[in-house]
Structures are given as structure tokens and as C-alpha cells.
Amino acid sequence: MGDATSRSDREFARIPVELGARFRVLDEQAFKGLSKKLLTHASVWAPSEEKSLIDLATAGRSQPNGMLARAILDISAQVQRLSYRVLEPDVAMERAELAELSAKGCRLGSPLMLERGSLLEMRILDDGTGVPPVRVGAEVVHTDGAAPARYGVRFVIAHPTDIERLIRYIYQRQRETLRSSHM
């Protein structure tokens, strides 16, 4: 997500979003500790066959199996939101808004002054928009000036399951945009 990356060189698509997030600035030692946690534990609980359930739910909405899969996924989403709020430590974190999102980073808006190279613990919130709550270790790679500013943030570390969830969310949003533009 840095300045030198052209749109055609990006590995993942970037979509416009209006999502809430929380973050805190970490020193290098705290960031290393966070990295170990993030690699061993996904942000939220999910059923072990979640991808299969999603495929079944989207392929057969009118069929009984598809309806059952959708119901299981809805219950899973409720458990995810609850576990995320209950099990996460209550740490003071700054509020922020995300204006863009990809599987590798985001555009973060904050009134705080951040410097390029700042290490962050970020939590992208599930506020009913369908994006799964995700916790990542990130680095500020671009800033557009004085606070309040927009920062280019690169996700440095995240559990593979969380990245997969972000990718699915992004592709889902892209499909919805394409469908609505062809109607």
C-alpha cells in the first residue's frame, strides 16, 4: 500500500469501505509479543467447515441444506461478535475510520498524529456490515500530512484465517457492487 506501488502491481483488490476500527501504537517488543499471539490464534471463533458452509449457503439459498447452512453461519456470526467482545482484553485503544480495505492493508483516518514506521495493533470491528472482526499487527507506510490525517497502513502480521475472511468479505462486496451496477 506504499507510494511506489502502482494499482496493477497490487496483489489484492482494494475496496472503499466505511468501517470502524480501533488501534494503539506499540513499541517493537510489544509488537513482537502481539505477533506471536496473532499467529497462533485467529481473531474469532468460526466453525471448522466455515468455507464449505458458505459455499453451500450461497449455492442453494432456496434448498433446505442451503437454508440450514445460512442459519449455522448466522449463529456463528453472533458467537463471533460475542466472543470477540468478551474474550478480548480491555485495552485503551483509539478510534479510527477505515476508508479503504484490502487483504494487505487499509486507509486509516485518525485525529492522532502518527509517523511513518509506527507499529500498530489494529482491530477492525464487526459493526453489522458483514466484515468479520479482525485483529492485525500493522505498520504505517504513508501519511498525508498533519492530523487529522489519512494513513496508509500495511498489515504486517495476522492469522491466515483472518486474512482469508478479509479476502472473502472483499470479494463478496465486489460481487454485490457488480450486481447492483448491472441492474
Residue pairs with C-beta under 8 A, 6 or more apart in sequence:
1 14
1 102
1 104
1 105
1 106
1 107
1 141
1 142
1 152
1 153
1 154
2 141
2 142
2 152
2 154
3 142
3 152
10 102
10 104
11 103
11 104
12 102
12 103
12 104
12 167
12 170
13 102
13 170
13 171
13 174
14 100
14 101
14 102
15 100
15 101
15 102
15 170
15 173
15 174
15 177
16 99
16 100
17 98
17 99
17 100
17 101
17 129
17 131
17 173
18 97
18 98
18 99
19 97
19 98
19 101
19 124
19 125
19 127
19 129
19 131
20 95
20 96
20 97
20 98
20 125
20 127
21 95
21 96
21 97
21 98
21 106
21 108
21 122
21 123
21 124
21 125
22 93
22 94
22 95
22 96
22 122
22 123
22 125
23 93
23 94
23 96
23 108
23 110
23 120
23 121
23 122
23 123
23 138
24 91
24 92
24 93
24 94
24 120
24 121
25 114
25 118
25 119
25 120
26 34
26 119
26 120
26 121
26 137
27 119
28 119
30 121
31 119
31 121
31 137
34 121
34 137
34 157
35 137
35 156
35 157
38 135
38 136
38 137
38 157
38 158
38 159
38 162
39 157
39 159
40 159
41 159
42 159
42 161
42 162
43 84
43 123
43 132
43 133
43 134
43 135
43 159
43 162
44 80
44 81
44 83
44 84
44 132
44 133
45 76
45 79
45 80
45 83
46 76
46 80
46 161
46 165
47 53
47 72
47 73
47 76
50 73
50 76
51 164
53 69
53 72
53 73
53 76
54 69
54 73
54 168
56 65
56 66
56 69
57 66
57 69
57 70
57 73
58 66
59 66
60 66
60 67
60 69
61 67
61 70
77 126
80 126
80 132
80 133
81 126
81 133
84 126
84 133
88 123
88 135
93 121
93 123
94 110
94 112
95 110
96 108
96 109
96 110
97 108
97 109
97 110
98 106
98 107
98 108
98 109
98 124
99 106
99 107
99 108
99 109
99 150
100 106
100 107
101 107
101 124
101 131
101 166
101 170
102 166
102 170
103 155
103 163
103 166
103 167
103 170
104 154
104 155
105 138
105 141
105 152
105 153
105 154
105 155
106 124
106 138
106 153
106 155
107 150
107 151
107 152
107 153
108 122
108 150
108 151
108 152
108 153
109 148
109 149
109 150
109 151
110 147
110 148
110 149
110 151
111 147
111 148
112 147
113 146
113 147
113 149
114 120
114 140
114 143
114 149
114 151
115 140
115 143
116 140
116 141
116 142
116 143
117 139
117 140
118 139
118 140
119 137
119 138
119 139
119 156
120 137
120 138
120 139
120 140
120 153
121 135
121 136
121 137
121 138
122 135
122 136
122 137
122 138
122 153
122 155
123 133
123 134
123 135
124 131
124 133
124 134
124 135
124 136
124 166
125 133
126 132
126 133
130 169
130 172
131 166
131 169
132 162
132 165
132 166
132 169
134 158
134 162
134 165
134 166
135 158
135 162
136 155
136 156
136 157
136 158
136 162
137 155
137 156
137 157
137 158
138 153
138 154
138 155
138 156
139 153
139 154
139 156
140 151
140 152
140 153
141 152
141 153
141 154
142 151
142 152
143 149
143 150
143 151
143 152
144 150
144 151
155 163
